[in-house]
Amino acid sequence: MIVEPLITRTDHGGAPACRLYLVRHGTTVLNVQNRYRGRRDIPLDAQGYQDAVDAARRLSSVGLAAVYTGPLRRAIATAQIIADAAGVPDLRILHGLNNLDYGVWEGMTAEEAAAYDPEAFALYSASPNEAICPQGERLLDAQRRMIAALELIGSRHPGEAVVAVTHAVMIRLTLVALNGVQAESWRRPIGRGSVTAFHVDGTIEVAALAEADPSAGPSVGQPGLTESSALTG
């Protein structure tokens, strides 16, 4: 399958890159139950608020200029804690950061989703460029709107540090776009409250991956996590 480029390198006149930190929202009860959340507007649980506090603490020294978030309550609550800790006066809601629409799979476990539509689930597991959630969103469409959101943020904040709070699958789809990852490895663990750092300046480049083990806590630019992959034309 041929996939056209999602972003093209452009000349920004040497403007410094935006340092963009993608944060996964904190824990909810459906995370604990390991069910697809999708667009269900469920709140953080007690652990979720702690996840957000931990992320805010890790980001306390980067000098945030703005905090963006998807429109769901769990993302907004996480973003508000980060913004308050950084002294950022308001949140900017950006719908491109919203979660994948899982359609009829929302509220199901992976096992239930596989039983409901084995063929669709097999594609979801191993081929994100072809997968579509039954009565929901095509993963490639979700990836495109996520990349567009990151491009927009980067264009607004050259040389600044910015947070965008989103969802695990949206971070994974961003990494797929950057690295061309296929097969089951695309579904790498993204810890709740974790931080994945990017540079955005006409291209999108991974600066530091989140810790794969959620118990290790989020990372910001730790040595050994630097990647060189960039999304270009």
C-alpha positions as CSV (number, residue, x, y, z in Angstrom):
1,M,0.0,0.0,0.0
2,I,1.4,3.4,-1.0
3,V,0.9,6.2,1.6
4,E,1.5,9.7,0.4
5,P,3.7,11.9,2.6
6,L,2.0,13.6,5.6
7,I,4.4,16.5,5.9
8,T,6.9,18.3,3.7
9,R,10.1,20.0,4.7
10,T,9.7,23.8,4.3
11,D,12.0,26.7,4.7
12,H,11.4,28.5,7.9
13,G,14.3,30.9,7.5
14,G,16.4,29.3,10.2
15,A,13.7,29.8,12.9
16,P,14.4,27.6,15.9
17,A,12.3,24.5,16.4
18,C,9.4,24.2,18.6
19,R,10.1,21.8,21.5
20,L,6.8,19.9,21.7
21,Y,6.1,17.5,24.5
22,L,3.3,15.0,23.9
23,V,1.8,13.9,27.2
24,R,-0.5,10.9,27.6
25,H,-3.4,11.7,29.9
26,G,-3.6,10.0,33.3
27,T,-5.3,6.8,34.4
28,T,-9.0,6.2,34.2
29,V,-11.2,3.3,35.4
30,L,-11.3,2.0,31.8
31,N,-7.5,2.0,31.7
32,V,-7.5,-0.1,34.8
33,Q,-10.0,-2.5,33.2
34,N,-8.0,-2.4,29.9
35,R,-10.9,-1.4,27.8
36,Y,-10.9,0.9,24.7
37,R,-11.8,4.4,25.8
38,G,-12.1,6.1,22.5
39,R,-14.4,9.1,22.6
40,R,-16.0,8.1,25.9
41,D,-15.7,11.2,28.1
42,I,-14.6,9.5,31.3
43,P,-12.7,11.4,34.1
44,L,-9.4,10.7,35.6
45,D,-9.4,8.5,38.7
46,A,-7.2,9.2,41.8
47,Q,-4.2,7.6,40.1
48,G,-4.8,9.7,37.0
49,Y,-4.5,12.9,39.0
50,Q,-1.2,11.6,40.4
51,D,0.0,10.8,36.9
52,A,-0.7,14.4,35.8
53,V,1.1,15.8,38.9
54,D,4.1,13.6,38.1
55,A,4.1,14.8,34.4
56,A,3.9,18.4,35.6
57,R,6.8,17.9,37.9
58,R,8.9,16.4,35.1
59,L,8.1,19.3,32.8
60,S,8.7,22.0,35.5
61,S,12.1,23.0,34.2
62,V,11.4,23.3,30.4
63,G,9.8,26.7,30.4
64,L,6.4,26.0,28.9
65,A,4.9,28.8,26.8
66,A,1.6,27.0,26.1
67,V,-0.5,23.9,26.9
68,Y,-2.7,22.3,24.3
69,T,-5.1,19.5,24.9
70,G,-7.7,17.3,23.2
71,P,-11.4,18.0,24.1
72,L,-12.1,15.0,26.5
73,R,-12.2,15.5,30.3
74,R,-9.3,13.2,31.0
75,A,-7.0,15.1,28.7
76,I,-8.2,18.5,29.9
77,A,-7.8,17.6,33.6
78,T,-4.2,16.4,32.9
79,A,-3.5,19.6,30.9
80,Q,-4.9,21.8,33.6
81,I,-2.6,20.4,36.2
82,I,0.4,20.8,33.9
83,A,-0.6,24.4,33.0
84,D,-1.2,25.4,36.7
85,A,2.2,24.1,37.7
86,A,3.9,25.9,34.8
87,G,2.1,29.2,35.4
88,V,0.4,29.0,31.9
89,P,-2.8,31.0,32.2
90,D,-5.1,29.1,29.9
91,L,-5.5,25.9,27.9
92,R,-5.9,25.7,24.2
93,I,-8.2,22.9,23.0
94,L,-7.3,21.4,19.7
95,H,-9.6,18.7,18.3
96,G,-6.9,17.2,16.2
97,L,-5.4,15.8,19.5
98,N,-8.6,13.9,20.2
99,N,-8.6,10.1,20.7
100,L,-9.2,7.6,17.9
101,D,-12.9,6.9,17.4
102,Y,-13.0,3.2,18.2
103,G,-16.6,2.9,17.0
104,V,-18.4,-0.2,18.3
105,W,-15.1,-1.3,20.0
106,E,-15.4,1.4,22.6
107,G,-15.8,-0.1,26.1
108,M,-14.6,-3.5,24.9
109,T,-11.4,-5.3,25.9
110,A,-9.0,-6.4,23.1
111,E,-10.3,-10.0,23.4
112,E,-13.9,-8.8,22.9
113,A,-13.0,-6.6,20.0
114,A,-11.2,-9.5,18.3
115,A,-14.2,-11.7,18.8
116,Y,-16.6,-9.0,17.4
117,D,-14.6,-8.5,14.1
118,P,-11.5,-10.8,13.8
119,E,-10.5,-9.4,10.4
120,A,-10.7,-5.8,11.5
121,F,-8.8,-6.5,14.7
122,A,-6.0,-8.4,12.9
123,L,-5.5,-5.3,10.7
124,Y,-5.6,-3.0,13.8
125,S,-3.0,-5.2,15.5
126,A,-0.5,-5.4,12.7
127,S,-1.3,-2.9,9.9
128,P,-2.2,0.6,11.1
129,N,-2.0,2.0,7.6
130,E,-4.9,-0.3,6.5
131,A,-6.9,-0.6,9.7
132,I,-10.3,0.9,10.4
133,C,-12.3,0.5,13.6
134,P,-15.8,-1.0,12.9
135,Q,-18.2,1.9,12.6
136,G,-15.4,4.2,13.8
137,E,-12.3,5.9,12.4
138,R,-9.7,4.8,9.9
139,L,-6.3,4.9,11.7
140,L,-4.7,6.7,8.8
141,D,-7.2,9.5,9.1
142,A,-6.5,9.8,12.8
143,Q,-2.8,9.9,12.1
144,R,-3.3,12.6,9.5
145,R,-5.2,14.9,11.8
146,M,-2.7,14.3,14.6
147,I,0.2,15.3,12.3
148,A,-1.7,18.3,11.2
149,A,-2.2,19.3,14.8
150,L,1.5,19.0,15.6
151,E,2.3,21.0,12.5
152,L,0.0,23.8,13.6
153,I,1.4,23.9,17.1
154,G,4.9,24.0,15.7
155,S,4.1,26.9,13.4
156,R,2.6,28.9,16.2
157,H,5.5,28.4,18.6
158,P,9.0,28.5,17.0
159,G,11.7,28.4,19.6
160,E,9.2,27.7,22.4
161,A,8.4,24.7,24.6
162,V,4.9,23.5,24.4
163,V,2.8,20.6,25.9
164,A,0.1,18.8,24.0
165,V,-2.0,16.3,26.0
166,T,-3.4,13.5,24.0
167,H,-3.9,9.7,24.0
168,A,-1.7,6.6,23.7
169,V,-2.8,5.5,20.3
170,M,-2.4,9.0,18.9
171,I,1.2,9.1,20.1
172,R,1.8,5.6,18.6
173,L,0.3,6.7,15.3
174,T,2.7,9.7,15.3
175,L,5.6,7.4,15.8
176,V,4.3,5.2,12.9
177,A,4.3,8.2,10.6
178,L,7.8,9.1,11.7
179,N,9.4,5.7,11.6
180,G,7.2,3.6,9.2
181,V,6.8,1.0,11.9
182,Q,4.5,-1.8,11.0
183,A,3.5,-5.2,12.4
184,E,2.7,-5.6,16.1
185,S,5.6,-3.4,17.2
186,W,3.7,-0.3,16.3
187,R,1.7,-0.7,19.5
188,R,4.6,0.1,21.8
189,P,3.8,0.8,25.5
190,I,3.1,4.5,26.2
191,G,2.8,5.0,30.0
192,R,0.0,7.0,31.4
193,G,1.2,10.5,32.2
194,S,4.4,9.8,30.1
195,V,6.1,12.4,28.0
196,T,7.4,12.0,24.5
197,A,9.5,14.9,23.1
198,F,9.6,16.2,19.6
199,H,11.2,19.0,17.6
200,V,8.9,20.7,15.1
201,D,10.2,23.1,12.5
202,G,8.6,22.1,9.2
203,T,9.6,18.6,9.9
204,I,8.7,16.6,13.0
205,E,11.5,14.8,14.7
206,V,11.5,12.6,17.8
207,A,13.8,14.0,20.5
208,A,13.1,11.5,23.3
209,L,10.7,8.6,23.6
210,A,8.6,8.0,26.7
211,E,9.7,5.3,29.0
212,A,8.2,2.0,27.8
213,D,7.6,0.8,31.4
214,P,4.9,3.0,33.0
215,S,6.2,2.2,36.4
216,A,9.4,4.0,35.5
217,G,7.6,7.3,35.1
218,P,7.7,9.8,32.3
219,S,11.0,10.9,30.7
220,V,12.0,14.2,29.1
221,G,15.1,14.2,27.0
222,Q,16.9,11.5,28.9
223,P,20.2,10.2,27.4
224,G,19.8,7.0,25.5
225,L,16.3,7.8,24.3
226,T,17.3,10.1,21.5
227,E,16.0,9.1,18.1
228,S,17.0,10.5,14.7
229,S,13.8,9.7,12.7
230,A,12.1,12.6,11.1
231,L,8.9,12.9,9.1
232,T,9.6,14.5,5.8
233,G,8.4,14.5,2.2
